[in-house]
Amino acid sequence: MVSASSPGPGLERWIEEGRATVLDIADMLGVSTDSYTSNPVKLVPYLQNYVSRLPLSDFEQSDWVTLHSDLLSYVADFLIRIHGARWVVVEDLAMPGGYRYVIEATGREGEVRRVDPADILANELKESPVEISRLLASAELTLQLVPHIAEDR
């Protein structure tokens, strides 16, 4: 049985591949590693410009897989660098391996919460246009890392 306290199958490799992916994206978009690692928010306008120009209606399956991987890596790395979140392995019998990787963070109220960035990304990709800032905000709100603003104001 896999639990969040055990390192789990391939977790370190998963973490390293995600970091490498996001650093490659930053480099591809002209954001230096030093600039990105000092403040991951600096990537938002560059990534937004890139995503906004993609011909999503012409995407093939492989294009979607790449975009999904790129955005998932960025959301996770943003949460890790800005909010001190971490990847953990949780049991999920619905998955082929019986586990999945999720992001865990301590929210504003001190409660530990988990989210699969793929779920946040799936919701964002239903929207048009894809908004990087909305994607990040959704992840922060799901983990309760930022306060909710009352809608009746």
Residue frames relative to the residue before (quaternion, step in Angstrom):
aa qw qx qy qz dx dy dz
M 1.0000 0.0000 0.0000 0.0000 0.00 0.00 0.00
V 0.2937 -0.7498 0.5717 0.1572 3.55 -0.91 0.96
S 0.0178 -0.7868 0.6169 0.0099 3.57 -0.96 0.83
A 0.6733 -0.5037 0.3558 0.4079 3.54 -1.29 0.32
S 0.6627 0.5177 -0.3215 0.4353 3.60 1.10 -0.49
S 0.6606 0.4628 -0.3241 0.4943 3.59 1.17 -0.33
P 0.5945 -0.6058 0.3791 0.3685 3.59 -1.05 0.65
G 0.3132 -0.8033 0.4627 0.2064 3.56 1.14 -0.52
P 0.6699 -0.5269 0.3628 0.3769 3.49 -1.31 0.41
G 0.8864 -0.0053 -0.0137 0.4626 3.55 -0.71 1.11
L 0.3131 0.7871 -0.4971 0.1880 3.61 1.17 0.24
E 0.6689 0.4974 -0.3156 0.4535 3.59 0.83 -0.92
R 0.6433 0.5099 -0.3223 0.4714 3.58 0.97 -0.78
W 0.6223 0.5458 -0.3213 0.4600 3.57 1.01 -0.88
I 0.6646 0.5044 -0.2951 0.4656 3.58 0.91 -0.96
E 0.6852 0.4900 -0.2860 0.4567 3.60 0.84 -0.97
E 0.6542 0.5044 -0.3171 0.4659 3.60 0.97 -0.81
G 0.6375 0.5257 -0.3216 0.4624 3.58 1.02 -0.75
R 0.6480 0.5082 -0.3109 0.4744 3.59 0.98 -0.87
A 0.6572 0.5089 -0.3109 0.4609 3.57 0.92 -0.91
T 0.6322 0.5417 -0.3305 0.4446 3.58 0.98 -0.83
V 0.7104 0.4521 -0.2824 0.4596 3.58 0.75 -0.98
L 0.6370 0.5046 -0.3406 0.4729 3.62 1.01 -0.62
D 0.6192 0.5249 -0.3362 0.4775 3.59 1.09 -0.65
I 0.6317 0.5240 -0.3279 0.4678 3.58 1.00 -0.81
A 0.6500 0.5155 -0.3160 0.4603 3.57 0.87 -0.97
D 0.6625 0.5059 -0.3007 0.4634 3.57 0.89 -0.94
M 0.6463 0.5301 -0.3107 0.4526 3.57 0.93 -0.92
L 0.7408 0.4037 -0.2125 0.4930 3.58 1.05 -0.79
G 0.6045 -0.6224 0.3360 0.3665 3.58 1.26 0.19
V 0.5356 0.5756 -0.4260 0.4476 3.57 1.22 0.42
S 0.4071 -0.7366 0.4814 0.2449 3.58 -0.61 1.11
T 0.6357 -0.5258 0.4058 0.3934 3.54 -1.24 0.48
D 0.6592 0.5115 -0.3139 0.4531 3.59 0.91 -0.89
S 0.6580 0.5074 -0.3063 0.4645 3.56 0.94 -0.88
Y 0.6737 0.4955 -0.2952 0.4620 3.56 0.91 -0.93
T 0.7131 0.4635 -0.2829 0.4434 3.59 0.74 -0.99
S 0.6332 0.5159 -0.3455 0.4621 3.60 1.12 -0.50
N 0.7973 -0.0625 0.0564 0.5977 3.59 1.14 -0.60
P 0.2745 -0.8124 0.4929 0.1471 3.62 -0.06 1.28
V 0.5361 0.6237 -0.4073 0.3972 3.60 1.20 -0.36
K 0.5541 0.6306 -0.3850 0.3834 3.60 1.15 -0.53
L 0.6324 0.5463 -0.3333 0.4365 3.59 1.16 -0.48
V 0.5015 0.7069 -0.4144 0.2775 3.62 1.12 -0.58
P 0.7266 0.4197 -0.3066 0.4492 3.69 0.57 -0.91
Y 0.6404 0.5219 -0.3290 0.4575 3.60 1.04 -0.70
L 0.6721 0.4819 -0.2886 0.4824 3.56 0.96 -0.89
Q 0.6263 0.5315 -0.3374 0.4598 3.59 1.03 -0.75
N 0.6474 0.5129 -0.3151 0.4675 3.57 0.92 -0.88
Y 0.6523 0.5186 -0.3051 0.4610 3.57 0.95 -0.89
V 0.7002 0.4667 -0.2757 0.4646 3.59 0.77 -1.04
S 0.6421 0.5456 -0.3224 0.4313 3.60 0.99 -0.79
R 0.7074 0.4573 -0.2556 0.4744 3.57 1.13 -0.59
L 0.5024 0.6644 -0.4266 0.3525 3.59 1.23 -0.18
P 0.3882 -0.7102 0.5328 0.2470 3.61 -0.98 0.78
L 0.1423 -0.8549 0.4924 0.0802 3.59 0.56 1.18
S 0.6463 0.5340 -0.3332 0.4314 3.60 1.02 -0.71
D 0.7009 0.4356 -0.2622 0.5002 3.59 1.23 -0.37
F 0.4206 0.7388 -0.4473 0.2779 3.59 1.27 -0.01
E 0.2710 -0.7000 0.6379 0.1720 3.48 -1.23 0.74
Q 0.7416 -0.4165 0.2779 0.4463 3.57 -1.27 0.22
S 0.6683 0.5080 -0.3099 0.4464 3.60 0.89 -0.89
D 0.6183 0.5369 -0.3419 0.4610 3.60 1.09 -0.67
W 0.6548 0.5111 -0.3038 0.4667 3.57 0.99 -0.87
V 0.6293 0.5315 -0.3318 0.4597 3.57 1.01 -0.82
T 0.6656 0.4980 -0.3009 0.4674 3.59 0.92 -0.88
L 0.6601 0.4941 -0.3122 0.4719 3.60 0.87 -0.91
H 0.6368 0.5324 -0.3204 0.4564 3.57 0.95 -0.88
S 0.6711 0.4987 -0.2897 0.4658 3.57 0.89 -0.95
D 0.6609 0.5169 -0.3045 0.4510 3.58 0.93 -0.90
L 0.7164 0.4439 -0.2637 0.4692 3.58 0.80 -0.99
L 0.6154 0.5351 -0.3456 0.4643 3.59 1.03 -0.73
S 0.6472 0.5185 -0.3163 0.4606 3.59 0.95 -0.86
Y 0.6702 0.4978 -0.3058 0.4577 3.58 0.94 -0.84
V 0.6489 0.5136 -0.3289 0.4549 3.60 0.84 -0.91
A 0.6748 0.4941 -0.2977 0.4603 3.58 0.85 -0.94
D 0.6843 0.4846 -0.2965 0.4570 3.57 0.84 -0.94
F 0.6007 0.5512 -0.3416 0.4675 3.58 1.08 -0.73
L 0.6825 0.4826 -0.2881 0.4672 3.60 0.84 -0.96
I 0.6462 0.5165 -0.3137 0.4660 3.57 1.02 -0.78
R 0.7379 0.4350 -0.2411 0.4563 3.59 0.76 -1.02
I 0.7374 0.4179 -0.2372 0.4748 3.60 0.90 -0.87
H 0.8278 0.2508 -0.0875 0.4941 3.59 0.88 -0.92
G 0.4983 -0.6839 0.4212 0.3264 3.61 1.20 0.10
A 0.3088 0.7525 -0.5177 0.2653 3.57 1.17 0.55
R 0.1616 -0.7749 0.6030 0.0988 3.56 -1.30 0.16
W 0.4842 -0.6195 0.5321 0.3140 3.52 -1.28 0.50
V 0.0196 0.7624 -0.6468 0.0039 3.56 -1.13 0.74
V 0.3964 -0.6788 0.5637 0.2538 3.53 -1.32 0.35
V 0.0272 -0.7907 0.6115 0.0094 3.57 -0.92 0.91
E 0.5537 -0.5991 0.4675 0.3403 3.50 -1.17 0.64
D 0.1195 0.7567 -0.6354 0.0970 3.54 -1.01 0.88
L 0.2505 -0.8223 0.4970 0.1189 3.54 -0.06 1.32
A 0.5835 0.5785 -0.3728 0.4312 3.58 1.24 -0.26
M 0.6303 0.5182 -0.3267 0.4770 3.58 1.26 -0.35
P 0.6469 -0.5601 0.3514 0.3800 3.61 -1.08 0.65
G 0.7474 0.3802 -0.2258 0.4958 3.62 0.93 -0.78
G 0.5200 -0.6540 0.4031 0.3734 3.57 1.27 -0.14
Y 0.7474 0.2553 -0.1772 0.5872 3.59 1.29 0.20
R 0.0655 -0.7660 0.6311 0.1029 3.53 -1.38 0.09
Y 0.4688 -0.6509 0.5222 0.2897 3.51 -1.30 0.37
V 0.0033 -0.7859 0.6178 -0.0255 3.56 -0.97 0.92
I 0.4456 -0.6435 0.5462 0.2984 3.53 -1.32 0.32
E 0.1275 -0.7786 0.6135 0.0328 3.53 -0.97 0.97
A 0.0941 0.7852 -0.6058 0.0874 3.57 -0.95 0.88
T 0.4268 -0.6568 0.5550 0.2802 3.52 -1.27 0.45
G 0.3398 -0.7767 0.5049 0.1625 3.53 -0.63 1.20
R 0.7632 -0.3965 0.2725 0.4314 3.54 -1.35 0.07
E 0.7095 0.4437 -0.2563 0.4839 3.58 1.06 -0.66
G 0.5864 -0.6100 0.3546 0.3978 3.58 1.28 0.14
E 0.5537 0.6050 -0.3917 0.4171 3.56 1.28 0.06
V 0.3998 -0.7000 0.5395 0.2430 3.57 -0.97 0.91
R 0.0376 -0.7931 0.6072 -0.0284 3.54 -0.87 1.06
R 0.2123 -0.7697 0.5924 0.1074 3.54 -1.24 0.53
V 0.0243 0.7697 -0.6378 0.0094 3.49 -1.23 0.60
D 0.3418 -0.6754 0.6074 0.2410 3.51 -1.18 0.63
P 0.4148 -0.7288 0.4772 0.2628 3.61 -0.49 1.09
A 0.5697 0.5929 -0.3846 0.4196 3.58 1.16 -0.49
D 0.6314 0.5256 -0.3352 0.4612 3.60 1.07 -0.67
I 0.6364 0.5092 -0.3192 0.4836 3.58 1.00 -0.84
L 0.6681 0.5084 -0.2912 0.4587 3.56 0.92 -0.94
A 0.6286 0.5387 -0.3426 0.4442 3.60 0.94 -0.81
N 0.6511 0.5026 -0.3147 0.4738 3.60 0.99 -0.79
E 0.6653 0.5059 -0.3077 0.4547 3.58 0.95 -0.84
L 0.6769 0.5071 -0.3062 0.4369 3.58 0.93 -0.82
K 0.5576 0.5758 -0.3936 0.4501 3.60 1.26 -0.15
E 0.6550 0.5067 -0.2937 0.4775 3.56 1.23 -0.52
S 0.0946 -0.7672 0.6293 0.0805 3.51 -1.24 0.46
P 0.5251 -0.2827 -0.7934 0.1223 1.54 -1.48 1.96
V 0.5836 -0.5397 0.4659 0.3887 3.54 -1.32 0.31
E 0.1071 -0.7995 0.5907 0.0190 3.58 -0.80 1.07
I 0.4017 -0.7394 0.4911 0.2255 3.58 -0.55 1.18
S 0.6643 0.4983 -0.3238 0.4534 3.61 0.88 -0.83
R 0.6356 0.5119 -0.3302 0.4742 3.62 1.03 -0.70
L 0.6122 0.5539 -0.3316 0.4565 3.57 1.07 -0.78
L 0.6820 0.4716 -0.2800 0.4838 3.59 0.89 -0.94
A 0.6536 0.5149 -0.3150 0.4566 3.58 0.93 -0.87
S 0.6266 0.5361 -0.3372 0.4542 3.60 1.00 -0.75
A 0.6554 0.5016 -0.3080 0.4733 3.56 0.97 -0.84
E 0.6562 0.5085 -0.3098 0.4635 3.59 0.94 -0.87
L 0.6766 0.4883 -0.2939 0.4663 3.58 0.92 -0.86
T 0.6287 0.5411 -0.3367 0.4456 3.59 0.99 -0.79
L 0.7258 0.3972 -0.2252 0.5144 3.57 1.01 -0.83
Q 0.3622 -0.7570 0.4559 0.2965 3.58 1.36 -0.05
L 0.2739 0.7732 -0.5115 0.2559 3.53 0.93 1.01
V 0.7426 0.2219 -0.1417 0.6158 3.56 1.32 -0.34
P 0.5632 -0.6210 0.4130 0.3558 3.59 -1.09 0.57
H 0.4338 -0.6376 0.5659 0.2914 3.54 -1.21 0.61
I 0.2842 -0.7295 0.5958 0.1792 3.56 -1.05 0.77
A 0.4969 -0.6636 0.4707 0.3020 3.56 -0.84 1.01
E 0.4565 -0.7136 0.4708 0.2464 3.57 -0.91 0.96
D 0.6596 0.5390 -0.3125 0.4205 3.60 1.13 -0.49
R 0.4888 0.6639 -0.4399 0.3561 3.61 1.18 0.16
